[in-house]
Amino acid sequence: MFVYFLRSGNKGAIKIGLARNVQKRMEVLQAGNAFELKLLAVIPCKSRKEAEWIEERLHKRFHKQRIRGEWFQGNIEIKRIRDEFEEVNTHIS
């Protein structure tokens, strides 16, 4: 399971979601998106529970930047977030 960050176009909205197969998820999302989706980062998770926990925290953290659903705007420091949650996921069972 993975938590992923996708960008719509070069400077567009960022989707924070979860998937078992990120490539297949991107293909499905791309069909309904006018701009090319770009994979920015993934956070590997040991379980669906862990992925849901991380995704929920990220959605709460960026709630003021939410456009709609799982799409967010503005600056999201992905490297810092990935590093932070890679440390955390060793403590979630």
N, C-alpha and C positions, 0 to 999 in steps of 0.2 A: 504494500500500500504506500502511496506517496501523497504528500501535499505538494501542489504545484502552483507556480506563478506564471501566468501567460500575459503577454502584452498584445493588445490589438493595434497593429501598425507600429510605427516608430516611436510615437509619443502618446499613444492612446491609453485607454483604460487598462487596468490590470485585473485579471481574474485570479482569485485565490480559491482553489478547489481541491478535491481529492479524487484519486482514481487508482485502480490497480494497474492499468495500462495507460500511461500518460499519452503515448503516441496515438492510440485509438481514440482517446478522449479529445485530443486536439483535432483529429480528423472530423469527428462529429461536430465539434464547435465551429470548425472552419467553414463547414457547409452553410452556416447561417451568419457568417461574419463577412462583411465587405472588405475588411482589411486583413492582410496576412497576419496570422497569429504567430508570435515568437515565444518560445519557451525561455523564460528567464532563469528559473531555478526549480529544483525539487528538494523536498525534505523526505528522505527515506524513513518509513515507519515500520515498526515491528508488527503492528496489527491495525485493524480498522478502528478499534477503540482509540488507539494512540493518534491516528490520523484525524479522527473526528475531534479529539481533544485539542490538538494543535490548530486545526482549521477554525474551530469555534473561538479560540483565544485571539487568533489573528483577525477574524471578523469583528470581534468586540473592540480590539485595539484600534482598528481603522474605521469604526462606525461613522465618524464624522466625514470621512472621505468616500463613503458608499454612494455609488450612483444608483445602482439597482441590483438586488440579489447579491451575487458574489463578485460584482464588478466595482472597482474602486478607482479613484483618481488621485493625482498628486504624487508626492515623493514617498516611496516605500523603500526603505533601506534593506534590500533583500539579503545581501551578504551578512549583515549584522543579525537579521532575523534567523537566517539559516543556521548560523553559528550558535545562536542562543537556543534554538529548539533542538539542535543536534546534541547539546549538553543535556537538555531536559529529557529527551526520549530514552535515555538510559535508566531513568527513574520511573517510567510509566509501565505498568504491566497490563 
